[in-house]
Amino acid sequence: MHLSCQDTIPGDEPANAMLKKYPPAAPLRDPAGRPYPIPRDQASWQAIVEQVLADHGLMMPATVAQDGLRVKLC
């Protein structure tokens, strides 16, 4: 799954005008049919990813990308 920082954020018109920003065609939705909120910082990205996984019955750890993140490849 890929969540993108390219989504537009309501009310952030200067940033929404950037070339790579566009409204999501089919936003990921929770089990009640509501779109998940647009994350705005590292903590909210992590919380939303964990919520998406839990909502879909995927009980696995997930760490969103961040500065300085290191992943050990075996």
PDB file with SEQRES, HELIX, SHEET and CRYST1 records, atoms N, CA, C and O in Angstrom:
SEQRES   1 A   74  MET HIS LEU SER CYS GLN ASP THR ILE PRO GLY ASP GLU          
SEQRES   2 A   74  PRO ALA ASN ALA MET LEU LYS LYS TYR PRO PRO ALA ALA          
SEQRES   3 A   74  PRO LEU ARG ASP PRO ALA GLY ARG PRO TYR PRO ILE PRO          
SEQRES   4 A   74  ARG ASP GLN ALA SER TRP GLN ALA ILE VAL GLU GLN VAL          
SEQRES   5 A   74  LEU ALA ASP HIS GLY LEU MET MET PRO ALA THR VAL ALA          
SEQRES   6 A   74  GLN ASP GLY LEU ARG VAL LYS LEU CYS                          
HELIX    1 AA1 GLU A   13  ASN A   16  1                                   4    
HELIX    2 AA2 GLN A   42  ASP A   55  1                                  14    
CRYST1    1.000    1.000    1.000  90.00  90.00  90.00 P 1           1          
ATOM      1  N   MET A   1       0.846  -1.162   0.000  1.00  0.00           N  
ATOM      2  CA  MET A   1       0.000   0.000   0.000  1.00  0.00           C  
ATOM      3  C   MET A   1       0.893   1.226   0.000  1.00  0.00           C  
ATOM      4  O   MET A   1       1.949   1.238   0.632  1.00  0.00           O  
ATOM      5  N   HIS A   2       0.470   2.241  -0.701  1.00  0.00           N  
ATOM      6  CA  HIS A   2       1.229   3.475  -0.740  1.00  0.00           C  
ATOM      7  C   HIS A   2       0.305   4.639  -0.419  1.00  0.00           C  
ATOM      8  O   HIS A   2      -0.681   4.868  -1.121  1.00  0.00           O  
ATOM      9  N   LEU A   3       0.620   5.362   0.627  1.00  0.00           N  
ATOM     10  CA  LEU A   3      -0.096   6.593   0.949  1.00  0.00           C  
ATOM     11  C   LEU A   3       0.787   7.739   0.484  1.00  0.00           C  
ATOM     12  O   LEU A   3       2.002   7.713   0.683  1.00  0.00           O  
ATOM     13  N   SER A   4       0.191   8.725  -0.125  1.00  0.00           N  
ATOM     14  CA  SER A   4       0.989   9.764  -0.772  1.00  0.00           C  
ATOM     15  C   SER A   4       0.869  11.129  -0.114  1.00  0.00           C  
ATOM     16  O   SER A   4      -0.186  11.493   0.406  1.00  0.00           O  
ATOM     17  N   CYS A   5       1.955  11.872  -0.143  1.00  0.00           N  
ATOM     18  CA  CYS A   5       1.932  13.248   0.349  1.00  0.00           C  
ATOM     19  C   CYS A   5       1.574  14.206  -0.785  1.00  0.00           C  
ATOM     20  O   CYS A   5       1.668  15.422  -0.622  1.00  0.00           O  
ATOM     21  N   GLN A   6       1.166  13.665  -1.929  1.00  0.00           N  
ATOM     22  CA  GLN A   6       0.799  14.510  -3.063  1.00  0.00           C  
ATOM     23  C   GLN A   6      -0.656  14.940  -3.020  1.00  0.00           C  
ATOM     24  O   GLN A   6      -1.085  15.735  -3.857  1.00  0.00           O  
ATOM     25  N   ASP A   7      -1.432  14.429  -2.057  1.00  0.00           N  
ATOM     26  CA  ASP A   7      -2.842  14.797  -1.969  1.00  0.00           C  
ATOM     27  C   ASP A   7      -2.992  16.271  -1.613  1.00  0.00           C  
ATOM     28  O   ASP A   7      -2.162  16.855  -0.916  1.00  0.00           O  
ATOM     29  N   THR A   8      -4.074  16.848  -2.112  1.00  0.00           N  
ATOM     30  CA  THR A   8      -4.383  18.226  -1.724  1.00  0.00           C  
ATOM     31  C   THR A   8      -4.943  18.231  -0.307  1.00  0.00           C  
ATOM     32  O   THR A   8      -5.556  17.259   0.135  1.00  0.00           O  
ATOM     33  N   ILE A   9      -4.727  19.319   0.386  1.00  0.00           N  
ATOM     34  CA  ILE A   9      -5.237  19.486   1.740  1.00  0.00           C  
ATOM     35  C   ILE A   9      -6.205  20.658   1.715  1.00  0.00           C  
ATOM     36  O   ILE A   9      -5.808  21.775   1.385  1.00  0.00           O  
ATOM     37  N   PRO A  10      -7.479  20.424   2.059  1.00  0.00           N  
ATOM     38  CA  PRO A  10      -8.453  21.516   2.032  1.00  0.00           C  
ATOM     39  C   PRO A  10      -7.963  22.735   2.821  1.00  0.00           C  
ATOM     40  O   PRO A  10      -7.525  22.611   3.964  1.00  0.00           O  
ATOM     41  N   GLY A  11      -8.042  23.902   2.198  1.00  0.00           N  
ATOM     42  CA  GLY A  11      -7.645  25.142   2.851  1.00  0.00           C  
ATOM     43  C   GLY A  11      -6.184  25.523   2.678  1.00  0.00           C  
ATOM     44  O   GLY A  11      -5.783  26.612   3.090  1.00  0.00           O  
ATOM     45  N   ASP A  12      -5.374  24.646   2.074  1.00  0.00           N  
ATOM     46  CA  ASP A  12      -3.944  24.929   1.885  1.00  0.00           C  
ATOM     47  C   ASP A  12      -3.702  25.301   0.424  1.00  0.00           C  
ATOM     48  O   ASP A  12      -2.946  24.639  -0.287  1.00  0.00           O  
ATOM     49  N   GLU A  13      -4.364  26.376  -0.004  1.00  0.00           N  
ATOM     50  CA  GLU A  13      -4.353  26.723  -1.418  1.00  0.00           C  
ATOM     51  C   GLU A  13      -2.977  27.016  -2.013  1.00  0.00           C  
ATOM     52  O   GLU A  13      -2.737  26.611  -3.151  1.00  0.00           O  
ATOM     53  N   PRO A  14      -2.063  27.687  -1.326  1.00  0.00           N  
ATOM     54  CA  PRO A  14      -0.754  27.890  -1.952  1.00  0.00           C  
ATOM     55  C   PRO A  14      -0.067  26.551  -2.279  1.00  0.00           C  
ATOM     56  O   PRO A  14       0.481  26.391  -3.370  1.00  0.00           O  
ATOM     57  N   ALA A  15      -0.095  25.611  -1.359  1.00  0.00           N  
ATOM     58  CA  ALA A  15       0.545  24.318  -1.606  1.00  0.00           C  
ATOM     59  C   ALA A  15      -0.258  23.473  -2.592  1.00  0.00           C  
ATOM     60  O   ALA A  15       0.322  22.711  -3.365  1.00  0.00           O  
ATOM     61  N   ASN A  16      -1.579  23.600  -2.575  1.00  0.00           N  
ATOM     62  CA  ASN A  16      -2.416  22.810  -3.482  1.00  0.00           C  
ATOM     63  C   ASN A  16      -2.210  23.182  -4.941  1.00  0.00           C  
ATOM     64  O   ASN A  16      -2.540  22.399  -5.831  1.00  0.00           O  
ATOM     65  N   ALA A  17      -1.666  24.373  -5.199  1.00  0.00           N  
ATOM     66  CA  ALA A  17      -1.457  24.832  -6.565  1.00  0.00           C  
ATOM     67  C   ALA A  17      -0.195  24.240  -7.197  1.00  0.00           C  
ATOM     68  O   ALA A  17       0.055  24.449  -8.384  1.00  0.00           O  
ATOM     69  N   MET A  18       0.590  23.514  -6.427  1.00  0.00           N  
ATOM     70  CA  MET A  18       1.822  22.913  -6.959  1.00  0.00           C  
ATOM     71  C   MET A  18       1.471  21.903  -8.049  1.00  0.00           C  
ATOM     72  O   MET A  18       0.397  21.303  -8.014  1.00  0.00           O  
ATOM     73  N   LEU A  19       2.356  21.715  -9.003  1.00  0.00           N  
ATOM     74  CA  LEU A  19       2.093  20.838 -10.133  1.00  0.00           C  
ATOM     75  C   LEU A  19       1.811  19.392  -9.735  1.00  0.00           C  
ATOM     76  O   LEU A  19       0.986  18.738 -10.372  1.00  0.00           O  
ATOM     77  N   LYS A  20       2.463  18.885  -8.715  1.00  0.00           N  
ATOM     78  CA  LYS A  20       2.304  17.483  -8.354  1.00  0.00           C  
ATOM     79  C   LYS A  20       1.138  17.231  -7.400  1.00  0.00           C  
ATOM     80  O   LYS A  20       0.904  16.087  -7.011  1.00  0.00           O  
ATOM     81  N   LYS A  21       0.418  18.255  -7.024  1.00  0.00           N  
ATOM     82  CA  LYS A  21      -0.720  18.094  -6.114  1.00  0.00           C  
ATOM     83  C   LYS A  21      -1.998  17.925  -6.926  1.00  0.00           C  
ATOM     84  O   LYS A  21      -2.250  18.672  -7.871  1.00  0.00           O  
ATOM     85  N   TYR A  22      -2.791  16.947  -6.551  1.00  0.00           N  
ATOM     86  CA  TYR A  22      -4.059  16.730  -7.231  1.00  0.00           C  
ATOM     87  C   TYR A  22      -5.012  16.024  -6.275  1.00  0.00           C  
ATOM     88  O   TYR A  22      -4.568  15.319  -5.368  1.00  0.00           O  
ATOM     89  N   PRO A  23      -6.314  16.204  -6.468  1.00  0.00           N  
ATOM     90  CA  PRO A  23      -7.277  15.533  -5.593  1.00  0.00           C  
ATOM     91  C   PRO A  23      -7.213  14.017  -5.810  1.00  0.00           C  
ATOM     92  O   PRO A  23      -7.036  13.571  -6.944  1.00  0.00           O  
ATOM     93  N   PRO A  24      -7.351  13.227  -4.758  1.00  0.00           N  
ATOM     94  CA  PRO A  24      -7.305  11.772  -4.932  1.00  0.00           C  
ATOM     95  C   PRO A  24      -8.515  11.294  -5.743  1.00  0.00           C  
ATOM     96  O   PRO A  24      -9.638  11.739  -5.508  1.00  0.00           O  
ATOM     97  N   ALA A  25      -8.283  10.392  -6.693  1.00  0.00           N  
ATOM     98  CA  ALA A  25      -9.359   9.873  -7.537  1.00  0.00           C  
ATOM     99  C   ALA A  25     -10.273   8.947  -6.747  1.00  0.00           C  
ATOM    100  O   ALA A  25     -11.495   9.003  -6.883  1.00  0.00           O  
ATOM    101  N   ALA A  26      -9.678   8.104  -5.931  1.00  0.00           N  
ATOM    102  CA  ALA A  26     -10.458   7.141  -5.138  1.00  0.00           C  
ATOM    103  C   ALA A  26      -9.772   6.996  -3.785  1.00  0.00           C  
ATOM    104  O   ALA A  26      -8.997   6.060  -3.588  1.00  0.00           O  
ATOM    105  N   PRO A  27     -10.045   7.909  -2.845  1.00  0.00           N  
ATOM    106  CA  PRO A  27      -9.343   7.866  -1.563  1.00  0.00           C  
ATOM    107  C   PRO A  27      -9.626   6.574  -0.795  1.00  0.00           C  
ATOM    108  O   PRO A  27     -10.729   6.031  -0.848  1.00  0.00           O  
ATOM    109  N   LEU A  28      -8.615   6.102  -0.088  1.00  0.00           N  
ATOM    110  CA  LEU A  28      -8.760   4.929   0.751  1.00  0.00           C  
ATOM    111  C   LEU A  28      -9.769   5.248   1.848  1.00  0.00           C  
ATOM    112  O   LEU A  28      -9.699   6.301   2.481  1.00  0.00           O  
ATOM    113  N   ARG A  29     -10.711   4.327   2.066  1.00  0.00           N  
ATOM    114  CA  ARG A  29     -11.801   4.583   3.007  1.00  0.00           C  
ATOM    115  C   ARG A  29     -11.789   3.590   4.160  1.00  0.00           C  
ATOM    116  O   ARG A  29     -11.328   2.457   4.027  1.00  0.00           O  
ATOM    117  N   ASP A  30     -12.310   4.048   5.298  1.00  0.00           N  
ATOM    118  CA  ASP A  30     -12.422   3.167   6.461  1.00  0.00           C  
ATOM    119  C   ASP A  30     -13.634   2.243   6.282  1.00  0.00           C  
ATOM    120  O   ASP A  30     -14.387   2.405   5.322  1.00  0.00           O  
ATOM    121  N   PRO A  31     -13.833   1.282   7.182  1.00  0.00           N  
ATOM    122  CA  PRO A  31     -14.949   0.351   7.020  1.00  0.00           C  
ATOM    123  C   PRO A  31     -16.327   1.027   6.978  1.00  0.00           C  
ATOM    124  O   PRO A  31     -17.270   0.441   6.447  1.00  0.00           O  
ATOM    125  N   ALA A  32     -16.466   2.223   7.515  1.00  0.00           N  
ATOM    126  CA  ALA A  32     -17.731   2.949   7.480  1.00  0.00           C  
ATOM    127  C   ALA A  32     -17.907   3.734   6.178  1.00  0.00           C  
ATOM    128  O   ALA A  32     -18.950   4.351   5.962  1.00  0.00           O  
ATOM    129  N   GLY A  33     -16.892   3.711   5.314  1.00  0.00           N  
ATOM    130  CA  GLY A  33     -16.979   4.402   4.031  1.00  0.00           C  
ATOM    131  C   GLY A  33     -16.450   5.817   4.021  1.00  0.00           C  
ATOM    132  O   GLY A  33     -16.540   6.500   3.001  1.00  0.00           O  
ATOM    133  N   ARG A  34     -15.897   6.276   5.140  1.00  0.00           N  
ATOM    134  CA  ARG A  34     -15.329   7.634   5.212  1.00  0.00           C  
ATOM    135  C   ARG A  34     -13.867   7.605   4.762  1.00  0.00           C  
ATOM    136  O   ARG A  34     -13.130   6.688   5.123  1.00  0.00           O  
ATOM    137  N   PRO A  35     -13.442   8.597   3.981  1.00  0.00           N  
ATOM    138  CA  PRO A  35     -12.016   8.651   3.619  1.00  0.00           C  
ATOM    139  C   PRO A  35     -11.166   8.851   4.876  1.00  0.00           C  
ATOM    140  O   PRO A  35     -11.562   9.569   5.794  1.00  0.00           O  
ATOM    141  N   TYR A  36     -10.007   8.214   4.906  1.00  0.00           N  
ATOM    142  CA  TYR A  36      -9.083   8.441   6.017  1.00  0.00           C  
ATOM    143  C   TYR A  36      -8.602   9.883   5.943  1.00  0.00           C  
ATOM    144  O   TYR A  36      -8.527  10.448   4.851  1.00  0.00           O  
ATOM    145  N   PRO A  37      -8.274  10.492   7.081  1.00  0.00           N  
ATOM    146  CA  PRO A  37      -7.786  11.880   7.048  1.00  0.00           C  
ATOM    147  C   PRO A  37      -6.432  11.979   6.339  1.00  0.00           C  
ATOM    148  O   PRO A  37      -5.677  11.011   6.256  1.00  0.00           O  
ATOM    149  N   ILE A  38      -6.161  13.161   5.843  1.00  0.00           N  
ATOM    150  CA  ILE A  38      -4.878  13.395   5.168  1.00  0.00           C  
ATOM    151  C   ILE A  38      -3.831  13.669   6.234  1.00  0.00           C  
ATOM    152  O   ILE A  38      -3.963  14.628   6.995  1.00  0.00           O  
ATOM    153  N   PRO A  39      -2.781  12.837   6.304  1.00  0.00           N  
ATOM    154  CA  PRO A  39      -1.754  13.060   7.324  1.00  0.00           C  
ATOM    155  C   PRO A  39      -0.977  14.340   7.045  1.00  0.00           C  
ATOM    156  O   PRO A  39      -0.750  14.706   5.892  1.00  0.00           O  
ATOM    157  N   ARG A  40      -0.572  15.015   8.121  1.00  0.00           N  
ATOM    158  CA  ARG A  40       0.136  16.290   7.972  1.00  0.00           C  
ATOM    159  C   ARG A  40       1.525  16.289   8.596  1.00  0.00           C  
ATOM    160  O   ARG A  40       2.295  17.228   8.394  1.00  0.00           O  
ATOM    161  N   ASP A  41       1.854  15.235   9.357  1.00  0.00           N  
ATOM    162  CA  ASP A  41       3.186  15.155   9.957  1.00  0.00           C  
ATOM    163  C   ASP A  41       3.525  13.686  10.217  1.00  0.00           C  
ATOM    164  O   ASP A  41       2.689  12.805  10.020  1.00  0.00           O  
ATOM    165  N   GLN A  42       4.738  13.435  10.652  1.00  0.00           N  
ATOM    166  CA  GLN A  42       5.220  12.074  10.882  1.00  0.00           C  
ATOM    167  C   GLN A  42       4.309  11.285  11.815  1.00  0.00           C  
ATOM    168  O   GLN A  42       3.986  10.132  11.532  1.00  0.00           O  
ATOM    169  N   ALA A  43       3.898  11.884  12.909  1.00  0.00           N  
ATOM    170  CA  ALA A  43       3.061  11.177  13.881  1.00  0.00           C  
ATOM    171  C   ALA A  43       1.707  10.812  13.286  1.00  0.00           C  
ATOM    172  O   ALA A  43       1.210   9.711  13.521  1.00  0.00           O  
ATOM    173  N   SER A  44       1.099  11.720  12.518  1.00  0.00           N  
ATOM    174  CA  SER A  44      -0.206  11.395  11.941  1.00  0.00           C  
ATOM    175  C   SER A  44      -0.088  10.359  10.823  1.00  0.00           C  
ATOM    176  O   SER A  44      -0.994   9.544  10.650  1.00  0.00           O  
ATOM    177  N   TRP A  45       1.014  10.372  10.058  1.00  0.00           N  
ATOM    178  CA  TRP A  45       1.255   9.317   9.058  1.00  0.00           C  
ATOM    179  C   TRP A  45       1.293   7.964   9.757  1.00  0.00           C  
ATOM    180  O   TRP A  45       0.648   7.015   9.312  1.00  0.00           O  
ATOM    181  N   GLN A  46       2.041   7.875  10.841  1.00  0.00           N  
ATOM    182  CA  GLN A  46       2.191   6.606  11.550  1.00  0.00           C  
ATOM    183  C   GLN A  46       0.841   6.143  12.104  1.00  0.00           C  
ATOM    184  O   GLN A  46       0.490   4.970  11.980  1.00  0.00           O  
ATOM    185  N   ALA A  47       0.098   7.045  12.705  1.00  0.00           N  
ATOM    186  CA  ALA A  47      -1.195   6.689  13.291  1.00  0.00           C  
ATOM    187  C   ALA A  47      -2.184   6.214  12.224  1.00  0.00           C  
ATOM    188  O   ALA A  47      -2.914   5.247  12.445  1.00  0.00           O  
ATOM    189  N   ILE A  48      -2.214   6.878  11.085  1.00  0.00           N  
ATOM    190  CA  ILE A  48      -3.153   6.498  10.034  1.00  0.00           C  
ATOM    191  C   ILE A  48      -2.778   5.151   9.431  1.00  0.00           C  
ATOM    192  O   ILE A  48      -3.656   4.326   9.178  1.00  0.00           O  
ATOM    193  N   VAL A  49      -1.503   4.916   9.197  1.00  0.00           N  
ATOM    194  CA  VAL A  49      -1.080   3.612   8.663  1.00  0.00           C  
ATOM    195  C   VAL A  49      -1.481   2.501   9.628  1.00  0.00           C  
ATOM    196  O   VAL A  49      -2.004   1.471   9.202  1.00  0.00           O  
ATOM    197  N   GLU A  50      -1.242   2.699  10.909  1.00  0.00           N  
ATOM    198  CA  GLU A  50      -1.621   1.682  11.892  1.00  0.00           C  
ATOM    199  C   GLU A  50      -3.131   1.461  11.907  1.00  0.00           C  
ATOM    200  O   GLU A  50      -3.587   0.327  12.058  1.00  0.00           O  
ATOM    201  N   GLN A  51      -3.916   2.537  11.750  1.00  0.00           N  
ATOM    202  CA  GLN A  51      -5.372   2.412  11.718  1.00  0.00           C  
ATOM    203  C   GLN A  51      -5.841   1.668  10.472  1.00  0.00           C  
ATOM    204  O   GLN A  51      -6.724   0.815  10.552  1.00  0.00           O  
ATOM    205  N   VAL A  52      -5.253   1.989   9.320  1.00  0.00           N  
ATOM    206  CA  VAL A  52      -5.607   1.303   8.070  1.00  0.00           C  
ATOM    207  C   VAL A  52      -5.336  -0.189   8.193  1.00  0.00           C  
ATOM    208  O   VAL A  52      -6.184  -1.007   7.836  1.00  0.00           O  
ATOM    209  N   LEU A  53      -4.171  -0.546   8.691  1.00  0.00           N  
ATOM    210  CA  LEU A  53      -3.838  -1.959   8.846  1.00  0.00           C  
ATOM    211  C   LEU A  53      -4.827  -2.655   9.780  1.00  0.00           C  
ATOM    212  O   LEU A  53      -5.314  -3.740   9.466  1.00  0.00           O  
ATOM    213  N   ALA A  54      -5.122  -2.048  10.910  1.00  0.00           N  
ATOM    214  CA  ALA A  54      -6.056  -2.641  11.870  1.00  0.00           C  
ATOM    215  C   ALA A  54      -7.455  -2.771  11.259  1.00  0.00           C  
ATOM    216  O   ALA A  54      -8.113  -3.796  11.437  1.00  0.00           O  
ATOM    217  N   ASP A  55      -7.910  -1.746  10.544  1.00  0.00           N  
ATOM    218  CA  ASP A  55      -9.239  -1.772   9.936  1.00  0.00           C  
ATOM    219  C   ASP A  55      -9.395  -2.898   8.916  1.00  0.00           C  
ATOM    220  O   ASP A  55     -10.500  -3.389   8.687  1.00  0.00           O  
ATOM    221  N   HIS A  56      -8.297  -3.296   8.317  1.00  0.00           N  
ATOM    222  CA  HIS A  56      -8.333  -4.335   7.286  1.00  0.00           C  
ATOM    223  C   HIS A  56      -7.832  -5.680   7.799  1.00  0.00           C  
ATOM    224  O   HIS A  56      -7.566  -6.591   7.014  1.00  0.00           O  
ATOM    225  N   GLY A  57      -7.704  -5.801   9.121  1.00  0.00           N  
ATOM    226  CA  GLY A  57      -7.331  -7.068   9.727  1.00  0.00           C  
ATOM    227  C   GLY A  57      -5.896  -7.494   9.471  1.00  0.00           C  
ATOM    228  O   GLY A  57      -5.583  -8.683   9.528  1.00  0.00           O  
ATOM    229  N   LEU A  58      -5.034  -6.549   9.195  1.00  0.00           N  
ATOM    230  CA  LEU A  58      -3.629  -6.846   8.927  1.00  0.00           C  
ATOM    231  C   LEU A  58      -2.818  -6.539  10.181  1.00  0.00           C  
ATOM    232  O   LEU A  58      -2.430  -5.395  10.420  1.00  0.00           O  
ATOM    233  N   MET A  59      -2.575  -7.546  10.955  1.00  0.00           N  
ATOM    234  CA  MET A  59      -1.872  -7.368  12.222  1.00  0.00           C  
ATOM    235  C   MET A  59      -0.369  -7.554  12.013  1.00  0.00           C  
ATOM    236  O   MET A  59       0.191  -8.613  12.297  1.00  0.00           O  
ATOM    237  N   MET A  60       0.255  -6.514  11.516  1.00  0.00           N  
ATOM    238  CA  MET A  60       1.696  -6.534  11.274  1.00  0.00           C  
ATOM    239  C   MET A  60       2.259  -5.164  11.615  1.00  0.00           C  
ATOM    240  O   MET A  60       1.562  -4.155  11.505  1.00  0.00           O  
ATOM    241  N   PRO A  61       3.502  -5.129  12.022  1.00  0.00           N  
ATOM    242  CA  PRO A  61       4.094  -3.820  12.310  1.00  0.00           C  
ATOM    243  C   PRO A  61       4.354  -3.048  11.013  1.00  0.00           C  
ATOM    244  O   PRO A  61       4.621  -3.638   9.965  1.00  0.00           O  
ATOM    245  N   ALA A  62       4.273  -1.747  11.105  1.00  0.00           N  
ATOM    246  CA  ALA A  62       4.569  -0.885   9.962  1.00  0.00           C  
ATOM    247  C   ALA A  62       5.262   0.362  10.476  1.00  0.00           C  
ATOM    248  O   ALA A  62       4.887   0.916  11.509  1.00  0.00           O  
ATOM    249  N   THR A  63       6.257   0.789   9.758  1.00  0.00           N  
ATOM    250  CA  THR A  63       6.963   2.030  10.083  1.00  0.00           C  
ATOM    251  C   THR A  63       6.975   2.885   8.832  1.00  0.00           C  
ATOM    252  O   THR A  63       7.486   2.461   7.796  1.00  0.00           O  
ATOM    253  N   VAL A  64       6.428   4.065   8.914  1.00  0.00           N  
ATOM    254  CA  VAL A  64       6.427   4.948   7.747  1.00  0.00           C  
ATOM    255  C   VAL A  64       7.816   5.548   7.570  1.00  0.00           C  
ATOM    256  O   VAL A  64       8.586   5.668   8.524  1.00  0.00           O  
ATOM    257  N   ALA A  65       8.117   5.917   6.340  1.00  0.00           N  
ATOM    258  CA  ALA A  65       9.430   6.486   6.039  1.00  0.00           C  
ATOM    259  C   ALA A  65       9.648   7.771   6.812  1.00  0.00           C  
ATOM    260  O   ALA A  65       8.715   8.539   7.048  1.00  0.00           O  
ATOM    261  N   GLN A  66      10.882   7.991   7.199  1.00  0.00           N  
ATOM    262  CA  GLN A  66      11.243   9.200   7.939  1.00  0.00           C  
ATOM    263  C   GLN A  66      12.725   9.473   7.729  1.00  0.00           C  
ATOM    264  O   GLN A  66      13.474   8.582   7.327  1.00  0.00           O  
ATOM    265  N   ASP A  67      13.140  10.682   7.997  1.00  0.00           N  
ATOM    266  CA  ASP A  67      14.560  11.014   7.881  1.00  0.00           C  
ATOM    267  C   ASP A  67      15.358  10.129   8.824  1.00  0.00           C  
ATOM    268  O   ASP A  67      14.993   9.960   9.987  1.00  0.00           O  
ATOM    269  N   GLY A  68      16.435   9.571   8.325  1.00  0.00           N  
ATOM    270  CA  GLY A  68      17.315   8.760   9.151  1.00  0.00           C  
ATOM    271  C   GLY A  68      16.874   7.315   9.334  1.00  0.00           C  
ATOM    272  O   GLY A  68      17.530   6.556  10.048  1.00  0.00           O  
ATOM    273  N   LEU A  69      15.773   6.925   8.701  1.00  0.00           N  
ATOM    274  CA  LEU A  69      15.285   5.552   8.820  1.00  0.00           C  
ATOM    275  C   LEU A  69      16.285   4.592   8.185  1.00  0.00           C  
ATOM    276  O   LEU A  69      16.740   4.802   7.061  1.00  0.00           O  
ATOM    277  N   ARG A  70      16.616   3.542   8.920  1.00  0.00           N  
ATOM    278  CA  ARG A  70      17.518   2.510   8.385  1.00  0.00           C  
ATOM    279  C   ARG A  70      16.801   1.185   8.446  1.00  0.00           C  
ATOM    280  O   ARG A  70      16.175   0.840   9.448  1.00  0.00           O  
ATOM    281  N   VAL A  71      16.901   0.446   7.354  1.00  0.00           N  
ATOM    282  CA  VAL A  71      16.262  -0.864   7.251  1.00  0.00           C  
ATOM    283  C   VAL A  71      17.346  -1.894   6.987  1.00  0.00           C  
ATOM    284  O   VAL A  71      18.123  -1.766   6.041  1.00  0.00           O  
ATOM    285  N   LYS A  72      17.391  -2.921   7.833  1.00  0.00           N  
ATOM    286  CA  LYS A  72      18.385  -3.969   7.667  1.00  0.00           C  
ATOM    287  C   LYS A  72      17.842  -4.993   6.672  1.00  0.00           C  
ATOM    288  O   LYS A  72      16.758  -5.541   6.870  1.00  0.00           O  
ATOM    289  N   LEU A  73      18.586  -5.246   5.619  1.00  0.00           N  
ATOM    290  CA  LEU A  73      18.229  -6.247   4.639  1.00  0.00           C  
ATOM    291  C   LEU A  73      19.081  -7.484   4.878  1.00  0.00           C  
ATOM    292  O   LEU A  73      20.310  -7.416   4.890  1.00  0.00           O  
ATOM    293  N   CYS A  74      18.432  -8.574   5.061  1.00  0.00           N  
ATOM    294  CA  CYS A  74      19.162  -9.811   5.339  1.00  0.00           C  
ATOM    295  C   CYS A  74      19.479 -10.561   4.078  1.00  0.00           C  
ATOM    296  O   CYS A  74      20.092 -11.627   4.131  1.00  0.00           O  
TER     297      CYS A  74                                                      
END                                                                             
